[in-house]
Amino acid sequence: MALREAQRAFDADEVPVGAIVVHKGEIIGRGYNQREQLQDPTAHAEMIAITAAANSMHSRRLENCTLYVTLNPAPCVQAPLFLPAFQLLCLVHTILKQGLAEHCTILLRSAAES
């Protein structure tokens, strides 16, 4: 799903990064880079997905949520990732092995999970 968001960014001539936020197996936020389209330096995929998820949960704290993103978050996006109390932060990537497959590398695990 995050890869689909990255494709949307690519199709819009943006840097192809996509992100989704999942809570209890359901996607509650999604986003893709829209910095050029919106002329907004903060319109990173991760920030858009986080905002959508917070709106969906009616809370600024995204406890027990997982953020999946297709590229290591940029330095300007990293600090806000620690604020909502994500359970996991995962880098979604593809490998070519008997076709194209999505895989996830855990970048951050909450203290409660370690």
C-alpha positions as CSV (number, residue, x, y, z in Angstrom):
1,M,0.0,0.0,0.0
2,A,2.8,2.4,0.8
3,L,4.3,1.6,-2.6
4,R,1.0,2.5,-4.3
5,E,1.2,5.9,-2.6
6,A,4.8,6.3,-3.8
7,Q,3.6,5.6,-7.3
8,R,1.0,8.4,-6.9
9,A,3.9,10.7,-6.1
10,F,5.9,9.5,-9.1
11,D,2.9,10.0,-11.4
12,A,2.6,13.6,-10.0
13,D,6.3,14.3,-10.8
14,E,7.1,14.3,-7.1
15,V,9.9,12.5,-5.3
16,P,8.3,9.0,-5.2
17,V,7.8,8.4,-1.5
18,G,4.6,7.0,0.0
19,A,3.5,6.3,3.6
20,I,0.6,4.6,5.4
21,V,-0.4,4.4,9.1
22,V,-2.0,1.2,10.3
23,H,-4.0,0.6,13.5
24,K,-5.4,-2.8,14.3
25,G,-4.8,-4.0,10.8
26,E,-6.7,-1.0,9.2
27,I,-5.1,1.8,7.2
28,I,-6.1,5.0,9.0
29,G,-3.8,7.4,7.2
30,R,-2.0,7.5,3.9
31,G,0.1,10.0,2.0
32,Y,2.5,10.7,-0.7
33,N,5.0,13.5,-1.3
34,Q,3.2,16.6,-2.5
35,R,5.8,19.3,-1.8
36,E,5.8,20.6,-5.4
37,Q,2.1,20.2,-6.0
38,L,1.2,22.0,-2.9
39,Q,4.3,24.3,-2.8
40,D,4.6,23.3,0.9
41,P,8.0,22.2,2.3
42,T,6.3,20.2,5.0
43,A,4.1,18.1,2.6
44,H,6.2,14.9,3.0
45,A,4.4,11.6,2.6
46,E,5.0,10.7,6.3
47,M,3.6,14.0,7.6
48,I,0.5,13.7,5.4
49,A,-0.1,10.2,6.5
50,I,0.4,11.1,10.2
51,T,-2.0,14.0,9.9
52,A,-4.7,11.8,8.2
53,A,-4.2,9.1,10.9
54,A,-4.6,11.7,13.8
55,N,-7.7,13.0,12.2
56,S,-9.1,9.5,11.8
57,M,-8.4,8.6,15.4
58,H,-9.4,12.1,16.7
59,S,-6.2,12.1,18.7
60,R,-2.7,13.5,18.4
61,R,-1.3,10.3,20.0
62,L,-1.1,7.4,17.5
63,E,-0.6,4.7,20.1
64,N,-0.4,1.1,18.8
65,C,0.0,2.4,15.3
66,T,2.6,1.4,12.7
67,L,4.0,3.8,10.1
68,Y,5.1,2.3,6.9
69,V,7.2,4.5,4.6
70,T,9.0,3.7,1.3
71,L,12.2,5.7,2.0
72,N,14.1,6.5,5.1
73,P,12.5,9.6,6.5
74,A,14.2,12.9,5.8
75,P,15.9,14.6,8.8
76,C,13.2,17.3,8.8
77,V,10.6,14.6,9.2
78,Q,12.3,12.4,11.8
79,A,11.6,14.4,15.0
80,P,7.8,14.4,14.6
81,L,7.9,10.6,14.2
82,F,8.8,10.3,17.8
83,L,5.9,12.4,19.1
84,P,2.8,10.3,18.3
85,A,4.1,7.2,20.1
86,F,4.2,4.8,17.2
87,Q,4.5,1.1,18.0
88,L,6.7,0.5,15.0
89,L,8.2,2.5,12.2
90,C,8.9,0.4,9.1
91,L,10.8,1.0,5.9
92,V,8.9,-0.7,3.0
93,H,11.0,-1.8,0.1
94,T,10.9,-4.2,-2.7
95,I,13.1,-7.1,-3.7
96,L,13.1,-9.0,-6.9
97,K,12.8,-12.7,-6.1
98,Q,10.3,-14.7,-8.0
99,G,8.5,-11.4,-8.8
100,L,8.2,-8.1,-7.1
101,A,7.4,-8.4,-3.4
102,E,7.0,-5.9,-0.6
103,H,9.2,-6.3,2.5
104,C,9.5,-4.3,5.7
105,T,12.5,-3.4,7.7
106,I,11.9,-2.2,11.3
107,L,13.5,1.2,11.8
108,L,12.1,2.1,15.2
109,R,10.4,0.0,17.9
110,S,8.7,1.6,20.9
111,A,10.1,1.0,24.4
112,A,7.0,-1.0,25.2
113,E,7.8,-3.4,22.3
114,S,11.5,-4.0,23.1
